Amino acid sequence: KERAIFKLFSLGVVTNRDEWVYSDDTATLIRKTEHIITKYNADLAKLSMVRNSNNLTDMLDTSIKWTRAVKNDLRRGIGYELDESAVETSYYRPFVKRQLYFSRQLNEMVYQVPQLFGKTAGANRAFCFAAEDRSAFGVIALDTLPNKDIFMPSAAQVLALYRFEDGQRYDNITDWALKQFSAHYADEIGKGKTAQKITKETVFHYCYAVLHDPVYREKYAQNLKREFPRIPFYPDFWQWAAWGEALMALHIGYEAVAPFPLTLTDTPDEK
C-alpha cells in the first residue's frame, strides 16, 4: 500500500565473476569479456548434442567462470554476443569506481538495478546501507550503478531518488511519505510568500542525514541489524535536510572535493 518512504528498493548487482566483468579500464574489460564469451560460445557449439546431460558440468571449459545462470543458458542453447555499449561505471566499494560489463547474461543477478541505473534509466542519485549485521551499519551515497558488496561482507540495499519504467522517470519517494512529512512539519513549513514547501527531494536528503546521525545509530543499533531503517521525525526538518544535501554532495562528488588541510607529523620509531 506504499506505506513506506521509498517505493522501490534493490540489492546491488551480483556478478559472481567480478574478475571477468569488472576492470579499471574499458579496453581491458572488453578484452576479458570477449574472451569469456568466445569460450562460452565454443562450448555451446561443442556440447550442442549433450546439453541435457547430467554430466554437463564435467565437460565445460574450466578456464572461465561458470555459474548457475550461465549453465542454464547453455542448456537452453542461448548464444552470447559482445555488446560494448553494456560497459557502465559502477560504484564498487566506498569511494571506489570501476568499469562493469552490465549484462543479464554475465551478471548472475541484477535485481531491480536496471530500473535505477544503466542505459535503460537516466541520471539518478541513491544511497545504500549495509543490510545485514555481518558488518557495522554504514550508509553511502552514489550516482552510478551499485555493486551488492559495497559493504562486504554485508549486502548493500539501494534506495534511489527516482525509478525508471519504459523510459519514463518516476519519483521513488512515495506520495504517502510526502504527506506524512508535510503533516508533521506543518508548523515549520510556514505561510505566505516565505513559506517553504517540503518536497520529495528534501525528504530524500533528510533521510540521508538522519541515517548518519551517531545518536540514531546508537539508539537503534539492534533494529538496524535486522530490519529496514525506520526514520524518526527530528525537530527542525530543514536543518537536517540541509545537512543531508551537503553530505551527499561531498560523498558523491568526492573526486572533486578539495582535500581537507592536514599536517603530516612523522614520529620516529626507536625500534
PyMOL commands that set and color helices and strands:
alter all, ss='L'
color gray80, all
select helices_A, chain A and resi 18-21+26-46+48-50+56-59+68-75+84-86+113-115+175-184+186-189+192-194+200-211+214-219+221-224+237-252
alter helices_A, ss='H'
color red, helices_A
select strands_A, chain A and resi 9-11+22-23+87-93+96-101+126-130+139-142+145-146+156-160+162-165+168-171
alter strands_A, ss='S'
color yellow, strands_A
deselect
rebuild
show_as cartoon
